[in-house]
Structures are given as structure tokens and as C-alpha cells.
Amino acid sequence: MVTISDARRPDRRACFDCSSWLAVPRLALLFADAMQRILTDRSTTRTRYEAIASLRSGFFEYCGSLPNATELDASDLTSEFMRTFVEHIGAATKDSGASRYAIGTQRHFVSALRSVITVLKSDGVIGEDVVVPSIKGKQQQTTPPLDRDLYARFLAKCLSDCSSTIAEIDKALVDANAIRRASRGEAPAGHQLAQAIADAFDSYVILPERKILKQIDTRMFAIAAAVGYTAVRRAAHPMAQELTSFVYYLAGITAYNAQPLMEMKLKDIIETRVLGVARLSLHPYKTRAHRNQPRSFAITDEPDNPAVLINFIKRWTSRARSVAPPAAKEALFIYVPRNRKAEELVRPLYDRDLGMSREFLHHSVGYCKRNGFPNIGTRALRATGADIADEEFEGDPVETGALLGHSPQVGRHASYRHERVIKRDEDRLAGAMAARTRWAESGGKIDSRLESASRDRTAATPGFHCLDPFNSPIAGEKRGRLCGAYGFCPTCPLGWPDSDVAYAVARLLQLRERVRQAMERLGAAVWQARIKPIGLCIDQVWLPRLVTEATLAAARMLDLNPLPHLE
């Protein structure tokens, strides 16, 4: 153990397990002493934990893999040794061909090692010429979103596991409670498992560990063993790994960061009614943002509804919550550890001191591996939610920021500016530039801004869609430029009417009137050669296909802006 106290508050001490370092015994104590001095001035427990973990997973894991690990000492800490270590952590793996560790992780490893080397130099333990090389390469600044198919399959699997757990536990609790009521004179109901659960509930709030139960209560142990100890324990209270699918699914649905989700308190969960509709409001506090993160969902009985999952977690943890310490009593996600110490019978899933959940991080890796998925973190789920929002809201940073709980100042933060979003924004910018060019060249006749977002904005004539607006076959149009042949869409093989038939009919009727007016304005010769085919297509092709009494009546009810004159 390395015990570190805060220089500003000596009464605050934290212990960190560095026993894995003993695989390199002659360096372990040397590094532990250096780290104790280095970390005294670091204010947060998480910073200290990450520094210790970086040495464990980086330098000491490398040293432990060497055949002479037990013989390594300070004299081996040369610049050449440091170079070999840096090359090792940056080397490509045989399976994927990618580096063993991400650039950011490599830099954490090197930073922790460099801090120790600096102290050892100042103590004269190693030479002043020892240099730890820097990590080369550009660190990826964003978490890329998941493939949509992978995202859907992963959340579907999480939901399936959640639903199976809910069905299993709720049935067990209903049957067990029925048996407990029957013992007070009510009608008996249940089976062998329910009877075992009822007996366990009568004797214990927190069911002791299997080996402890066997020692202190042979009768209860025999009952539990007959139906399966795990089944009885699961009904009584969850363990950390059994909450994994719930955390994953809620992370995908809410797009929360790990901290506000896993640290959510019961007081942050409010059920209200809005205009007669029951709604679930979540308001967990995000430490980094210094404010609450609101989300709201209509409450239904559907298995994928967040209220169904959250209310189940409350029921499932209610017995453990009754004996939980104050720090855990108000948390939504609590669990009973496998090794139950008297003072830690119930723990919150999120460790505020560490600023993380080691339990979830540990079990999430196993969950993904067991179910055939790559390692997926809550950050990737949030990034995918942001990507979907960016696509659905057409790049609107206010809408996307509202979904993510961002303040307006960080609505387009670099953390969410991954390649896919940048590509979409570039496409939108190119589209806007092309539309503005067409507007200018058409003298304002083709103005995409006059159409609502639900209408097609690429066709040159309102009321029409276009298959390929940059490849127009109309005479006079240039390939590769947005078509500017206003009014000619009825005659074009790439054009077809809007899917809203009433709207399409209303626009066709407006255009037919402009065709009639053009004969008076342009003269007979020009009209015959250029405008007459438009009217013929409207009267002989499109209106006969689209007009019915209902669509004609609906079209006449629409209040649309007038179309420009034909030229």
C-alpha cells in the first residue's frame, strides 16, 4: 500500500494498492517512495489513482514481462531502457496492426514515469542524462460514434437482458411475498424457489455470502442450495455486474455522461403530469458542468421505457437501501459487494472520490466480450446519440446541445466534432452555397428558403422532387451545377411531384396559371417554343394522375406564396 496525505489537509489520507509492482521488487519500493512525494500535492483522489494506475498498467507491466524482472534495479534505468519501453507501448499488435495503446494512454504512461524519473534524478539515484522519450503522433480528440447497426444491436441486447432480469426478479418477488402473506393466514401461492426466497427475506435483509451462510446458518444454506443460492441472492439484492445492462441501456437512451447517470440520486427522479400525460423527469447533477442535466420521457408500460427500468431498480434495491449508509441510501444505482465487510454492506456504483466507477468499468468489458461486442463505453454511446441528433436536427447546435445538456457555449465543442459531423456540415455548407448561387443567377425566382424543411429544396420548381439536381438534362443547364430551370420540372425526366399530393396539385395549378399568363407577356412564338410544353405536361400528365375531388378540395384550402413569373 502507498499512503498519501494532502499537503493542505494532513488529516486526509488515501491508500492505494501497489502490490502488483512487487513483480519488480527492487524498483517497487523505490517508485512507491517517489510517488508518495509526487502525489502529496495533487488535490484529487482520482488524479492520484490515475497516476498509480498508469505506472501499474504501463511501466511495471512492461518490466514484469521481461525475463529478468526480479533483477531489475536503479542501475537499469537508462535512456536506452526508457526508449525500449516507449517503443513497446507504441508497438502494433499482431491481430489488428494498430498500436497496443491509444496515443492518449501512451502519454499518460510516459507522464507518470517521467515524474518518477525526475524525482530519482534529484535524489541522485540515477544519472542526470537519463531521458524518457516523448510520444509521437496525434491524439484523437473525439470519440467516434458507433456504427448504427452495432449501436442498435447493442442496445437491443442490453434491453433484452434488462427485460429478462425484470421478469425473473419481479416474478420471484411476487411469489415470495404471496407466500409470506399466506403465512399470516392469506391464500398460499408459490413454489420451491419462492419459498426459499420468502425464508431468506424473513431471516436476512442482506443475504450473507455463500461460505459465511454455510457457517452461520446451515438450515438457510441448505434451503438456498437446493434451489440455487444465486437465484435467492438475486431476488434479495443486485451485485454490481447485474446492473451493467441497465447502465448501458439508460446511457444510450438518455445520452448522459457516465458521472451524472451512475451518480443519479432518487431525488433527481420526479414523476409529474403534463397536459394529462404522465412524465418521468430526470435531473442528475453533472459535476463538470456545475448544473443539472434535465431529461423528460412520457411514462408508458413498454419494456423500453426508461420509467420501467428505473422503477424496477428502485424495487430491486429497496431491501439493500434500507440498511445502506447515508452515502449510498440516496443513490439510484447501489449494489451489495461480493466480499461483504460489516461496514460496507451496500455501496453506490459510482465512486465520487475516484470520479469513476471501477466496478462498472471492470464488468462492462466482460459484458461486451460475453455477448460478442467490441468494448463499448458510455462515451461512445453518447457520441452516437450526438451524431444521431446532429443528423436529425440538420446540424442545429441548439437542438443537439439541448439533447446533450450542453450550455450554448459548448454546443459545437470539439469533443463532438468527429469526421462524420464535419462531413455533414461541409455538405450542408456546400448545399447552401449552391442554393445561394442559384438564387442569385435566377434573379430570386428560385429561393429554397421559402420552402419548409419538410419540403424538397433541391428541385427548381416548388411542388416537385428532383432525382439529380446537379445533372439536369434541361437545355442550357450546366452539369455539376444546381439546376436553375425554374418551371420546367413537369417536363423533366428527373422530376416527380411532391409526396404531399394536395400540395403538389396546388403548386401545379399555380404553375398552370403562370403558363397562361406567360402567353400574354412573352409573345406567341416564344410561348409556343418554350412555355407551351410545360402546360401540356401539367394538363395531360400530372393533373390527371393526381387530381381527385378530395385532393382538389385540400389543395384549394392551402395558403401558399405565389410562384414567380415564367421567363
N, C-alpha and C positions, 0 to 999 in steps of 0.2 A: 504493500500500500504506500502511496505517496500522499502525505497530509499537507495541505496548503492552506494558509490563512491569508485573509485580506489585510494588506498593509494599513488600510484606513480603518478597518474594524477587526482588530486581532481576535475578537471573540468569535468571529465567524470562520469556521474551518470546514474544509471539504476533503474527503478522502477519495482517491482514485486507484483502482486496481491495476497495477502494472506487473502482475505476476508473470504474464506471458513474456516479458522482457528477459526473464531468467533463462530462457533458451540460449542467451548470450551472456552468461553470468558475469564475466569480467567487465562488460560495458554497462550492464543493467544498473548497478548502484551508482556508477559514475554519471550516467544520464539522469537517473532519478534525482540525484542531488542537484544537478544543474537545472532540471525542470522545476524543482521546488522553489529555487530562487527566481527563475524567469517568470513563473506564473503567479507569484505573490502579488504583483502589481496589476494583474489582469482582473477586471472587475466582475465579469460574469462567470458563473459555473460552466455555462455552455462553451465559452471560449477556452477555458481550461480543459474541458473534456475533449474538445476537438483537437487541441494540441497534443494531448496524450494519445488520442486515437490515431492521429496522423503518424506519430512515431511507431506505434504498435503495428499499424497496417502497412507502413512504408518501410522505414529503415530496419526495424527489428524483424519484420517478416522476411526481408531480403537476407539479412545476416543469418537468421535461423535456417535458411535454405542452403547455406554454404556447408561443405563437409567439415570445415574447421571452426564451426560456430562457437564451440565451447572454449576455443583457444584464442579467440579474438580479444584484443585489448587496445589500450590507447595508442600503442605504437603502430597499429594497423590503420589508424585513421589518417590516411594520407590523401593528397589530391587525386591520385590515381584511383584509390578506393572509392572516393566520392564520385568520380567520373563514371566508374563502373556501375555504381548504384543508380545514378541518374539515367544511364543507358538502359538499365534493367527495367525501371518502371515505365520507360517510354517505348520499350520494345514491342513489336507487333506479336499478337498471338497466332498460333498455327491455324486455329479454327476460322477466325474471322478476318485475319490480316490487319485488323485495327489495333491501336495501342491498347495495352493491358488496362491502363487507367486513362480517364479523361484528362485533358490539359489542366483543368482547374484542380483536379485531385492531385496530379503530379506536383503542382505548385504548392499545395498545402503540405505535402510530404517534405518537399525541399525547404520550405519556410521553417517548419518545425525543426528539421535537422540543422539548418543554418543557425538558428537561435542557440542551440546547444553547442555547436562548434565555436561560436563566438565566445561563450562563457568559458569553454575549455581553453581557448587561446588566452583569454585574460588571466586564467589561473596558471598558465604555463604548463598545462598538462600535455598539450600538443603544440607543434610549431606554428609560428605566425604565417607560414607560407601555405598552410592548408586552405584550399579553396573549394567551395561547393558550387558546381556549375549551375547556371540558370537554365530554366526550362524554355526551350524554343517552341514556337508555334502559337497560333492564335486561338484563344479560348472562345468556345462557343458561348455567346451571350444570352441566347434564348433557348428555352426548352421546346423542341419541335412538337407539334401536335401529332397525335397518333393517327394512323391510317383509319379512315372512317369505318371500314369493315371490322378491323381489330377493335376499335372503340365500342362498336355496337355489340360484338360478340362478347367482349369482356364484361360490359355492364349487364348483358343478358345473363351471363354465368353468375355474376355477383347477385343479381336479383333472384335467380333460381335458387341459389344457396340460402339467401335470406328467407325466401318463401318456405323452403323445406324446414329450416330451423323454426320459423314461426309456427308452422303447422304441427311440428313434432312437440315443441315445448308447450304450446297452448293446449293441445290435447292432453298432454301429461298433467298439466296443472289443473285443468277442468276435472279430469278423472280423479286426481288425488284429492282435490277439495271436496268432490262429491263423497268420497269415502270418509273423509274427516267429518263431514256433516252427518253422514249416516251413523257414525259412532255416537252422535248426540240424539239419535232417535229418528233421523230422516231416512228416506229410502236409500238403501245402499246401491252403489254403482261402481264399476271399475274392473280392473284385472290385476294380475300379479305385479306388474310394474307400478301401476298406480298405488297399490297397497304399500309397496316398498317406499315410494316417494312420500306417501302420507305418513308412514312411520318415521322417516327421516325428518320430515318437517316438524313432527311432534317432539322430536328429541334435539334437533340442532337447527340453528339459523344458518351457520356456515358449516357445511359437512366437512369433517376432518379429512386430511389426506388419507389415502388408502392404507398406507402402512401404519399410520397413527390410529386410524379407526380399528384396525385389526388388533392393536394392542390394548385400547381402552374400552372397546365395546364389541365384543365378539358376536353378540346377538345381532346387532345392526349390521356388522360387517357381513355376516352370513346371509342376511336378507338382501343386502345390496349386491353381494357377489352372485347370488342366484339369478338376478335379472340383469346384471351388468352395473358395476359401480359407476361407470362414466355416465350412463343414462340417468341414474339417480342424481348424480352431481350436476349434470347439465340442467336438470329441471330446477335445481336449487339456485344456481348462480352461474354466470358465464366465466370462462377463463379468457385470457387476452386473445388467443388465436381465434376464438369463436366470434369475436367482434370484427374480424378483418373484412369479411364480405359486406357488413353493414357500413363500415367506414368508407370502403371503396365506392359502394353504390351511392351513398349520400354525397360523397365528394364529386362524383360525376353529375348528379342531379343539381346540386347547389353551386358548383364551381367555386367552392370555398378553398382557401389555403388550408394546409394541414392544421395549423395552430388554432384558428377560430373554430374549425369543425370539431377537432378532438377535445378542445378545452371548453366546448359549449356547456353552459350550465342550465339547470332546469328553469331558472327564472328567465332565461333567454328564449324560452319556448312558450308562446302565447297562442291560445285558440280564441278567435273572435268571429263575429258575423258581419259581413259587409254586404249590404243590399240583400239580406236574406240568405247569403251563401256563407257556409262555414269555411273559415280560412285558418291555416296554420302560419303563424308569423315567427320567424327565427331572427334573433338579434344578438348573435355572439360578438364578443369584443375582439377586435384584431389589434394585437399589441403594437405591431409596427406602424399601423395607420393611426393609432390612438383614437379609434372610433368604432362604433358598432357596424356590423355588416348585415343589413336587412335583406331578408328573402321572404316571399309570401307564396303560399300554394293553396289552392282550393282543396278542401278535405273531401275525399271520396273513400269508398271501400275497395278500390282497385289495389291489387297487390304491389303495384309500382309507385303508389302514392307515398311521399315522404312521411305523412302523418301515420300511416300504418306501421312503418318501420320504427319511427321514434316512439310511438306509444307502446309498441311491443318491448323495446329496450327498457322503457320505464318499468313495465310489468316484470320483466325478466330480472332486473336488478333490484327490485323493491326489497327483497329479503336482505340482500347484502347491504343495501343502502341504510337499513335500519340500525346496523351496527358499525357503519363506516365512520372514520374520523372526520372532523369538520372539513378538511381539505378535499375529501372525496365525496362527501354526502351530497353536495350540490352539483357535482359533475354529471353529465348525461352518460358518458362512457366510463364505467367503472368495471373492475374485474377482481376476481379472487386469484391471487398468485398460486402457482403450483406448489411452491415451498412456503407454507403459511406460518409466518412468525406471529407471535401473540400481538405485537404492536403494529403489524401490517397485514391484518386480515383482509382488508379491502383497499385497493389503490385506484387512483384515477389513471386512465390510459395515457394521458398526456402529462409529462413531467415538466412542470413550469420552470424548475431550476435549470434543467438542461436545455429548455426551449425546444423539446422534441419528444417523440415517443419511441424509445428504443424498442419497446415491445412490438409496436406496430411495424416498425422498420424490419425487425427480425422476422416476424411472421408473414409479412407481405411477400417477401422473397420466396418463402416456401409455398405460399398460396398460389402465386403465379406459376411456379415451377410444376406443382402438382397438377395444375389444370392446363398445362401446355401453352402458357403465355410467356412472352418475354417479361423481364422485370419491369413492372409499371408502377410509377409513383403517383401520388396525388397531384404533383406539379404537372405531370403530363396530361392528366385528366382535366385540370384547369386550363391548360394551354389549348386543349382540343375544344373545350367549351368556348374559349375566347375566339378560336378560329371559326367555329360554327356561328357565333354571334356576329363576327365581322362579315361573314358571308350573307347571313340573313338580313342584317341591318345595312347592307351595302356600304360598309366601311364607315358608318356613322360612329365617331368616337364617343359621343354622349350616350348612345344606346348601349354600345359594348361596355363602356365604363360603368353604366348602371347595373348591368348584369353581373359584372365582376366586383362591384362595390368599390370602384375607384373614385377618387376625387377627380374633378375635371383636369387638374394639372398633370395627372399621370395616365390619362385615358389612352394615350398612344405611347406608353413607356416602351423602351427598347426591349424589355423582357417579353413583350407580346408582338414584337415586330419581326416575326420569323419570315422565312423566304416565301411561304405561301401567301401571307398577308401582303408582303411587299409586292409580289407579282399581281395580286388582285388590285391593289391600289394603283399600280402602274397601268393596268388595263383600264381602270376607271378613268384615270387621268388622260390616257390616250383617247378614250371614247369621248370624254368631254371636249378635248381639243378638236377632234374630228367634227363633233356636233357644232361647235362654235364656228369652225371654218365653213361648214355647210350653211349655217345661218347667215354668215356674212356674204357668202357668194350668192345665196338665193335672195338677197335683199330683205331678209327677215321673214320670208314666206314659210320656211321650214324651221320651226322653233320647238325643239324637243321639250323645253321647259313647260310648254303649255299642256303637255300630256301628263297624267298622273303616273306614279311609279308602277302602277299595276298594268299600264298600257305599254305596248311595244313602242320604243322610241327610235328604232333604227330605220324603219320604213320612212320614205319621203312624204307619204300621204297619210294623214290621220285615218284610223279605221282599218289599217292594213298591217300585216306582219310581213317581214322580208326574210327569205332564206339566206341570202348572202348580199348584204348591202354594200360590200366593198368590191363586188364583182358584177356590177349592173350591166345587163345586155341592152339597155336603152341607148339609142343613138346619141352621141355627144357626151356620154359619161365616160370617165377615165377609170380604168381598172386600178384597184388599190386605194381609191379614194371613196369616201362615203357618198352614196348615190344622192344626187340632188334633183332628180327628175320628179319634181312635185306634180301630183295629179295623174301620173302615168302608171301608178301601181295597178289599177284594174286591167291594164293591157300587158303587164309584165309577167312572164312565166315564173318568176321567183316570188311573186306576191300572192297573198291569200287573205281573206277578211279576218278581222279580229274574232276571237272565240266568243266574245260577248256579242251575240247576233244582233240584239236590239241596237247596241252602239254602232256596229258595223253598218246596219241598214240606215241609221240616222246620218252617218257620215257619207254614205253613198248617195242619199237623197240630196245632201248639201252639195256634193261634188257634181251631181247631175244638173243642179240649178246653176252652178258656176260654168258648166259646159254650155248651157243655153245662153247665159249672159256673154260668154266669150264670142259667140257668133256676131253679136251686135258690136262688140268692142274691137275685134281683130280683123273683121272682114271675111268674106265668104271663102276666098282662096286659101288663106292661112288656116281658117277654121276647118275646111274640108281636109286639108293635108295633115294637120297636126292634132286638132282637138276632137274631131268627129269620132275617131276610133275609141276614144275614152268613153264617150256617151254610148256607143254601140255595145261595148263590153258591159257597161253598167246595166243597160236595159235588156240585153239579150243573154248575158251570162250570169251576173251576180245577183241582181234583184229577183229573177225567177227562182233561183236556188234558195234564197234566204227569206223572202217576204212571206209571212203568213199574217192572218188577222191579228194574232197575239203580238208578234214581233213588230208589226207596223204600229199597233197601238202603243207598245212600250217605247218605240223609237220616237214617237211624237211627244211623249212625256219628258224626254231628255232635254235639258237646257245646256246646249253646247256653244262654245265660242265659234264665231263664223270662220269659214275657210277663206284663205286669200284667193284673189282672182287668178285665173289661169293665163299664162303668157305664151 
